[in-house]
Amino acid sequence: MRGELTDKVVKIKRCAAVVKGGRRFSFAAMVVVGNGKGRVGWGYGKANEVPPSVEKAVKEGSRSMMDVLLENGTIAHRVEGRYGAAHVVLVPASPGTGVIAGSAVRAVCEASGIQNILTKSFGSNNPVNLVKATLAALGQLRSKPEIERLRGVALS
């Protein structure tokens, strides 16, 4: 299962703790993990070196995967996601458009297997919050049969 997952490092932060001998540095990595076929997750790992922090983030990301509803390489309908001050709008696009997105939102879209999408982010440009807002938006996607079932009506 691990072989088919792709991971993309969104952000690496360096943190310094001041100790008696000077500064001790540690690293925190934010990683988006996906299979490119409608499953995506994110992980956050902290360690004293970069590679172990990325490994921890990938391990956590593969545990926290969620399903994304895809239709012909794009999303079914327009959705908005919020996390903190980050606000992301995702709009379906026609084939050939590509992924029009900033780096954090692009990482989530590409990892989940979306090939054509238009996005716009408002408010905070913090990559961690943008990833969480994008995943919140993708979690709101519903298929037409599912909406018909939930509402109890037939959509034309």
C-alpha positions in Angstrom: 0.0 0.0 0.0 2.8 2.4 0.9 4.3 2.1 -2.7 1.4 3.7 -4.4 1.2 6.8 -2.2 2.9 10.0 -3.2 4.0 12.6 -0.7 4.7 16.3 -1.2 6.5 18.5 1.4 4.4 21.7 1.8 6.5 23.4 4.5 9.5 22.8 6.6 9.9 25.1 9.6 13.1 25.5 11.6 12.6 26.0 15.3 15.4 27.2 17.7 15.5 26.4 21.4 18.0 28.5 23.3 20.1 26.3 25.7 23.2 26.9 27.8 25.6 26.1 24.9 23.8 28.2 22.3 20.8 27.4 20.0 19.5 23.9 19.4 17.6 23.6 16.2 14.7 21.3 15.5 12.5 20.9 12.3 8.8 20.6 11.7 7.5 19.3 8.4 4.1 19.6 6.8 3.4 16.9 4.2 0.4 16.1 1.9 0.0 12.4 1.1 -2.2 11.0 -1.7 -2.7 8.1 -4.1 -3.7 10.2 -7.1 -7.0 8.4 -7.3 -9.3 10.2 -4.9 -7.6 9.7 -1.5 -5.6 12.4 0.3 -4.3 13.2 3.8 -1.9 15.5 5.6 0.6 15.0 8.3 2.8 17.1 10.6 6.0 15.7 12.0 8.7 17.1 14.3 12.3 15.9 14.8 15.8 17.1 15.3 16.7 16.6 11.6 14.7 17.2 8.4 14.4 13.6 7.0 13.0 12.1 10.2 10.5 14.9 10.5 9.3 14.3 6.9 9.1 10.5 7.6 6.9 11.1 10.7 4.7 13.5 8.7 4.3 11.0 5.9 3.4 8.3 8.4 0.8 10.5 10.1 -0.6 11.6 6.7 -1.1 8.1 5.4 -3.1 7.4 8.6 -5.4 10.4 8.2 -6.5 9.9 4.6 -9.9 10.9 3.4 -11.8 10.2 0.2 -12.4 12.9 -2.4 -15.2 12.8 -5.0 -13.7 13.1 -8.5 -15.6 13.5 -11.7 -13.6 13.3 -15.0 -10.4 14.7 -13.3 -12.1 17.6 -11.6 -14.6 18.2 -8.7 -18.4 17.9 -9.0 -19.3 21.4 -7.9 -18.0 24.7 -6.4 -17.0 24.4 -2.7 -15.5 26.7 -0.1 -13.4 25.7 2.9 -12.2 27.6 5.9 -9.7 26.9 8.6 -8.7 29.8 10.9 -8.3 32.9 8.8 -7.5 30.8 5.6 -10.4 30.7 3.2 -10.2 28.6 0.0 -12.6 28.5 -3.0 -12.4 25.5 -5.4 -14.2 25.7 -8.7 -14.5 22.8 -11.2 -12.7 23.4 -14.6 -13.0 21.9 -18.1 -10.4 19.4 -19.4 -7.1 21.0 -20.4 -7.2 23.8 -17.8 -4.8 22.2 -15.4 -4.4 22.9 -11.7 -4.6 26.7 -11.2 -3.6 27.0 -7.5 -1.0 28.3 -5.1 1.7 25.9 -3.8 -0.2 24.6 -0.7 -3.5 24.1 -2.4 -1.8 22.7 -5.5 -0.1 20.0 -3.4 -3.5 18.8 -2.0 -5.1 18.9 -5.5 -2.3 17.0 -7.2 -2.0 14.4 -4.4 -5.8 13.7 -4.6 -5.7 13.2 -8.4 -7.5 16.4 -9.5 -6.2 17.4 -12.9 -8.4 20.4 -13.8 -9.4 22.9 -11.1 -9.6 26.7 -10.5 -8.8 27.9 -6.9 -8.6 31.1 -5.0 -7.4 31.6 -1.5 -8.4 34.5 0.7 -7.2 35.7 4.1 -4.2 33.9 5.6 -1.5 32.6 3.4 -0.2 30.3 6.1 0.5 27.0 4.2 -0.6 24.8 7.1 -4.0 26.5 7.4 -4.4 26.6 3.6 -3.9 22.8 3.4 -6.5 22.3 6.2 -9.0 24.7 4.5 -8.5 22.9 1.2 -9.2 19.5 2.8 -12.2 21.0 4.6 -13.5 22.1 1.2 -12.9 18.7 -0.5 -14.7 17.1 2.4 -17.9 19.0 1.4 -18.1 17.5 -2.1 -21.3 15.5 -2.7 -22.4 13.5 -5.8 -25.7 14.1 -7.5 -27.3 10.8 -6.4 -26.1 11.5 -2.8 -27.7 15.0 -2.9 -31.0 13.5 -4.3 -31.0 10.9 -1.5 -30.3 13.5 1.2 -32.9 16.0 0.0 -35.5 13.3 -1.0 -36.1 14.9 -4.4 -35.0 14.2 -8.0 -32.7 16.7 -9.6 -33.2 17.5 -13.2 
